[in-house]
Amino acid sequence: MDNFHQQTMQDVATDTPPGFVSITEAARINNVTRQAIYVAIKQKKLKAYKHSTRWTISLKDLEDYRNQKYSRLKSTFNGELLFDNNKGFFSVGQAAKMLNVPAQKIYYATRVGMLKASRKGAAWVISVEDINLYKEKYLSSTSSEALVG
């Protein structure tokens, strides 16, 4: 790398005030795209400041945004957690992970009646008892149907 580019990159790196990061850095830290950071800024969910010619984000604001960011696991329905794991209620994705199967298999099982699940708003909620019942009945390595045939 020639001296000009090296110097320019150093200038850019030191242009960001302490405790602040660039849009690119913010995206890397949050493991999202730059576009996702821009959208969060546009929706006023994340504060950004202009320092000279570059937008920067305070590390504190970035942490606050991360803590406030929407998470389906924190979703509520009629004031109660949708997927309250402590009470034995799980999402399709969580059930799929527990059973080590694709989520699509869980959706199919609910649709054809092999796995009992209930709708709460737009979400499917599955009880741990129903997950275990499905596992015993349909996911055991040697089911009775296999032995008969």
N, C-alpha and C positions, 0 to 999 in steps of 0.2 A: 504494500500500500504506500503511495507516495505521501510526502510530508503534508501537502495541502489537505488531502482527505483525512489524514490522521488528525491534523489540527482542527478541522471542521467538526469531526466527530467528537473530539474532546470538548470543543466549545458547546456543542449541542448537549453533551452529557452534563456539563457544569452549568448550563443555562437553567436547568430545573432546580428550583429552590429546595433546600433540605426539608424533608418531611413530605415532599410532593413527588409524584411519578407522572410519566407521560401516559397518553392514551394507550400506546402500545404496551408499556409496562403494566398498566392497570389490567389490560386484557390478559396478559400472561399470568399475572398474580391470581386473577379470578378464574383462569382456565376457560376463557370465553373469547370470542372474536372481537376485534376492534369495533365492528359494527354493533355488537351487543352493548358495548360501552357507550357508543354514540347514542343508541336508542334510549338507554337508561338516562343519559344526560338530557336528551330531548324531552323525555317524559317527566323530567324534574325529579327523578328517583335518585340521581347521583349528581353532586355539585362538581362543576369544573370551573377553573379559573384560567384566564389568559395571562401568561407571563411572556413578555416580548411578543414573539410571533407564534408561540406554541401553547396549546391547551395543557393544563396540568390538573391533577387531582390529588387532594390531600390524602395521605395514607389513613388518617382518621376517618374521613368521609368514605373512603373505599371500604374500610372495615365495617362502618355503620351500614353501608349499602348491602354488604355481604350478609350481615346479621338480619336485615329487614327483608331480604330478597324472598320472593314467593317460594314456598316449599309445599308441595302437595301433602307431605306428611303432617304439616301443621294445619291443614284445611279443617274447617268445622262445618257441621250441618246441624241446624237448630241449636247452636251454642255448644255442641259436643264435638270432640275430635272425631273425624271420620275413621281414621285408622289408629285406634287406641290399642297399641300392642299389649299394654299392661292388662287390658280387659279382654284380650284375645281376638281383636279385630284387625284384619290385614287387607292390603290392597292386592290387586291381581298381580302386580309386579313383585310384591313381597312374597306372595304365595308361590309364584313361579320360582323365585330364588330358593325358598325353603324346600321345594320339591325337586329342584335342579332340572326344571323343564322350561321350555320357552313360554312366554306370557300368552302367546297365541293358543297354546294347548289349554291353558286355564280358561281363556275366553270361550273356546270351543266347548269345553266340559260344562261350563255354566249354561251355554246356549242349548245344549242337548239334554240338560238335566242330570248329568253325571256328578256335578258339583253344585251344591246349594250356595247361592250368593244373593245378596239383596242390593237394590239400588238405593243410594242416598244422594239425591240430586243427580249429577252426571256420573258419579263414581260407583263402582261395584265394590261392595264390602263383603269379605269372607271371614267366617269365624274359624278359629283354630280347630275346633271340633270337626267342622265340615272339611277342613283341609286334611286332617288326620284320617277321617272316614274315606275320603277320596283316595288318599295314599294307600290305605289298606285294601280297598276294594278294586282299584284300577291300576295302581302302580307297583303292586307287589311283583317280584320277579317270577314267581310261579303261581299264576291265578288258577282257580279251579277250572275255568273254561279251557285253559291251555292243556290241562291234564286230561280232560274228557276227550278232546279232539285228537 
